[in-house]
Amino acid sequence: MIIAHIIGINSYLKPDFVTKMNQINIDVIDLDEITKRLLIKSNYNLIPEDWKEQIYNELNRVNGVNGEINRVNKETNKIIIGLTNFINDNRYKIKLPIESSNYFFVDIPLENCTSQIVTYNLDTHRQSIISGEFPLKFLNRTFIEQQRTQLEEIYEKSHRKIKYDRMIESIKDYIKKNKILYVTSLNRYETKLEDVPYAYNEEWLSLSSIAPKSMITRGIIDDKPIIKELKIGGFAELNKPGYVYELKRELNGGANEDPHRIKIKNYDFVRRRYVSNILDELKRNGVIFEKFKY
């Protein structure tokens, strides 16, 4: 499900944004990178009609079993960033299947945004600048400010301006309100779960639940998930394949003593995802591991 479209995340902020979204199991699809790839492929002779067709083809493949855009998995939430209009002709636009009202334009003070872009270009394209291959207009503050202002004018009616940190929190809040529950099992079930008493609010808690409580402990330190090994071999309990099941929250509501763990009332699941190695999956989701200390 595509839950948001965001404009105005510059190259300086993009790595931080992608990391934060991946930590909450959201894949990021970058339209600008797709357009760049299509331009290079066409030797910079890409026409708007072909651009629209190829962009739609790329987006359609997201729903395939082997998504080709940032290795997107069809079972995860997705956010699209980047321009929906053709770079040289704003009359040509694509429509996105966003299943929410989350249309954001990242509000960054113009001077700050310009400095971020110049810094990124200097750090990333140093050799190209030295060799004379890099277009110097992308280091020109006036040019960059004009581009940013034009971008705001194009999207000011369709996208809500929002500060970067507030946008991150808004996305997290949206996920919480529309959240599903997670169950991890070593067993593959076809329609209903069996002999699984609890589901979890967060996927990392579900994934780590396959290890015995006597072997590991879990918690949050400085807003980051952490798993501590209580005995030698604790992490080995996570070094195995399994299945992550998603359940509808509304079918499993009610009061719980534990805010993170919910007793299952309805054993039907809506999605099943195979995980080849649970330990590796936890690491990819930003979980910190602390080994047993003698």
Secondary structure, DSSP 8 states (H G I E B T S, - for coil): -EEEEEE---TTTHHHHHHHHHHTTEEEEEHHHHHHHHHHHTTT---HHHHHHHHHHHHHHTTSTT--STT--TTSEEEEES-SEETTEEEEE-----SSS-EEEE---HHHHHHHHHHHHHHHSHHHHHHT-S-GGGG-HHHHHHHHHHHHHHHTTTSEEE-HHHHHHHHHHHHHHT-EEEEEESS--SSB--S--EEESSHHHHHHTTS-TTTEEEEEETTEEEEEESSTTTGGGGSS-EEEEEEEGGGG-S--SSSSEEE-S--B-SEEEEES-HHHHHHHTT-EEE----
